[in-house]
């Protein structure tokens, strides 16, 4: 019986030794992909270990917990937001978790962000002083010429090193990403008969006017149709862009302003894009869905309602906005 118990203990010991040996000093994977995650204040070592395994940053949460206890690290891990590559060893992961800082931080630029809003995002991450990014879009020598960068800075998630961050380099990175994203659309763009700048300006309005991707091609058709037939666009978002205020209600006096961005008074596209659109909005601007509609509105729940004529639009207002 004693021999049997000893044998079981030996097998158990070998199992756990093997389990530990397989991952203790080896990279988690061959992938250099980055993963972002947050360690909340008060999380236990077990919770942190499970989170790392869930994010595919360690192969075995239990072994990482053993590793941390063995090296007396369990009380040294810091709360905070981290970005880690998947191909790190336990020691490398633990080193970052102890400092509370990662070499890179994640910057997410939502679709429809303006240059001013990107500036705010970067300032909140303490990467720049407020206004620095906006100033650079106007005055930095980027190595290329464009009348306005609004609309050409591709919204996505980026990873940056705070120590080497510069607005100039980040602008070039956003612009180059835009060029890469639209490259597969060049043929469709040429067949649309419109210039890239026209598409970008239209896509920037679609991004701000639509509540979801499904609406975008139909709103695109309404707006292109109104331009083609000499009807004011009447896009409230262009006025909001000029005011740089996307939250407060708009009033009658806001639409009486003499401004090239007032699409209730001026015909055609605004002079520049009014946001930096994502790929779905750009695709919708290039390839609208043909409809019989000339008007649309969103009700108080965000549901879109289209109308064929002004009378139908008025009825929609009475039905859905009162």
N, C-alpha and C positions, 0 to 999 in steps of 0.2 A: 504493500500500500504506500509506504514511504517513497519507494522508488517511483511509483506511478505519479505521486504528487510532485516529486522532484522533476520528473519528466515533463509534466504539465507546466510547471513553473519555468523550466528551461525553454519550452516551446513558446510560452507567452513572452519571456524575455527576448528570445530571438525575433519574435514577430515585431515587438515594439522597437527593438534595436534596428531591425531592417526597415521598419516604417520611418524611423528617424533618419537613418542613413541615406535613404533614397532622396530626401529633400532638404536635409539640414544645410548643406553647403553648396547646393546647386541652384542655378537660376530657375525661377518659376517656369519659364517657357522661353522659346526662341523669339517670341514676338516683341518688337519694340513699341507696340501700340501703347498709347497713354490712356490712363484711366483716372478720372477725378472722383473723389469721395470726401466725406466730411466725418471727422471724429468729434462727436458732441462731448461737451464737458460732463464728466461723471460716468462715462462709459467704462465698463469693466474690461479687463484683459480678454476675457472670453468673448465679450461682445465685439471688441476690436478685431480679434482673431477671426471670428465668424464673418465679419464684414469684409476683411481682406480676402478670405476664401470666396465669398459671394462675388466679389469684384474680380476674381481670377488673378489676384496679385500674390497669393500664396497657394500652394497646392494642397496643404493640409493644415487646417486651423488648429487642430490639437497639437501637432508638432510645433507650430509657431508659438503656441502658448508655452509648451515645454521649453523651447529655445529661449523665450523671453524670461521665464522664471530662472532658468539655468544661469543666464547672464545678468540676473537681477535688474531687469529692465521694466518690469511690469508697472512700476510707479513713475517711470520716466517719460512715458509717451504723452505727447501734448495734444490738446484739443485744437482743432483748426481744419482748414480746407487744404487738401493735398492733391497733387497730380503726380502719379508714379507710372513708370514703364512696367510692363508685364514681365520683362526679362531680368528682374533683379533677384538677388539672393536674400535670404532672411536677414543677414547682417546689413545689407544695403537698405532694405525696407525699414529695419529697426532704427538705423541711423537717421533717416529722414523723419521718422515719427518722434524721435527724441528732440529734434531741433524745433519742431512745430512749423517748419518751413520747407517747402519743396523748391527745387531749382526752377521749376516753371509754375506759372499760375494759369488758370483757365479763364479765357475771356469769351463770353457768349454775346454776340451781337444779334439781337432778334431781327427777323425780317421786317422791313418797314422802318428801321431806325434811320434817323437823320444824322448828318455829320455832327450836329450839336448834341444829339443824344449819345452818339459814340463817345464824344468828348466827356460827357458826364459819366459814362460807364468806366472809362479809363481813369478818370479822376477819383472815382469811388474806390478803385483798386489801388490807389496811390501810385499809379504808374506815371502820371503827369500832373502838372498844375492845371486847374480849371482854365479852359480857353486855349490851351497850348495846341491841342489837336486841330481845332478849328482854324487857328492862325496858320498852322503848317499847311493845311489844305489850300490856303490862299497864297502863301508866300514861299513855301519850301521849293527848292529846285529838285524836282523828282526825276528829271531826265526825260520827260515827255510833256507834251502840251495838250491841254484839254480845257475847254472854257469853264466847266464846272465839274468837280468830282462827285457832286451829289448824284446818287444813282449808280455810280461805278465802283463803290466799295462794297464788296460782296459780304452779306450777312451770314455768319456761320460761327462755329466754335473754334477758337484759336488758342494755342498754348504759347506763352511768351516767357522769356527770362527777365524778371524785373531788373536785374543788374545791368543788362545790356539793352533794355527797351528804349526805342526812340520813336517819336511820332512819324518821322519821315520814313523810316524803314517799315513801320506798320502800315502806313498808307500805301506804300508800294506793294506790300504783301496782299492787302485787301484788293487793290486794283488788279494785280496779277492773277489772283484767284478768280476775280470776275471774268477776266479774259479766258481763263482755262474753262470756266463753267459754260460760257456761251459758245465756245469753239464748236461743239457738235451741232449748234443751232444755226450756223452760218448759212447753210443752204436754204433752210426754211426762212431765215431772215431775208435773204436775197429774193426769194419767191414772193414774199409779202409785199414787195414794192416800196417798203419804207426804210428809212435810214436807221442805223443803230440808235442814234440820239432820240429819234421819234419813238422808237420802241421803249427805250429806257424811261423817257418821260411818261409815256402811257402806263408802263408797268408800275412806276412809282405811285401813280394814282390808284391803280387797281389794287395794289398791296394795301393801301390805306382805306380803300372803300369796301373791299370784300371782307367778310367775316370767316370765310373758309375757302379752300382751294376749288371746291365744286362751283362756287359762284363766279369765280374769276373769268372764265371764258365768256359767259353771258354778259357780265358787266363790261368786259372788253368790247363786245359787239355793240352794246348800247353807246358807249363813249365814242368809238370810231365812227359809228353811224351819225351821231350828232355832229361830229366834226365835218364829215363828208357832206352833210346836208345843211351846213351853216347854222346849226343850233348851238346856243350856249351850252357848255358842258355842265355848269352849275355844280361843280364838285366842291363841297364844303372843305375838304381836306386841303385844297390849295390855299384857302384863306387861313386855315389853322397853321399851315407851314409858315406863311408870312408872319403870323403873330407869334410863332413858336409856342403855341399853347394848344395841347391836344386833349384837354380835359374839360375846361369850363364850357358852359353853353355859349353858342354864338348868337349874337343879337343883330337886329336890322342894321345898326350903324357899322357893324363889322363888314357887311357886304356892300356898303356905300363907298368904301375906300377906293381911291384911284390908284390901282396897283396892277401890274402885269400878271399877278397871281390871282386876281379876282376873276374867276371863270364864270361869274354871273354877269359880268360886264364886258369881258373880253372874249373873243372867239378863239377857238383853237387850243392848242396845248399851252401849258404854262411855259415860261422862258427857260426853266431848268426842271430837273426831276425834283420831287418833293419828299423823296425817301429813297432808301437803298433797298430795292426789291429783291426777293428771292427768286429762285428758278421757276416755280410754278406761275408767278405773276408775269415773268418775262415770256414764258411760253404762251400764256393766255394773250398777252399783247401781240405776239406774232401770229397766233392762230385762234382768233375768236370763234365762238360757237354762233352760227347764224341764227338769229331770232327775229321776231316781228316787233320787238319791244323798243321803246324810245326812252323809257323812264324806269327807275327803280328806287326803292327806299327800304330801310330796315325798321322793323317794328321795335317795340320796347324790349322784346325778348331776343332781338338780334336776327330774327327771321327775315329773309329778303322777300320783297314783293315787287314784281315787274308789272308794267302797264304799257299798252300799245300806244296810248295817246294821253294828252294832258288831262282830259276829263277822267280817264281811268286812274291817273296818278292822283288827282284830287280825291277821288273816291277812296283810294288806298290810304291817303292821309287821314281822311275822316274815320275810316274803319280801324286803322292800326296805330295811329299816333295820338288818339284822344281818349 
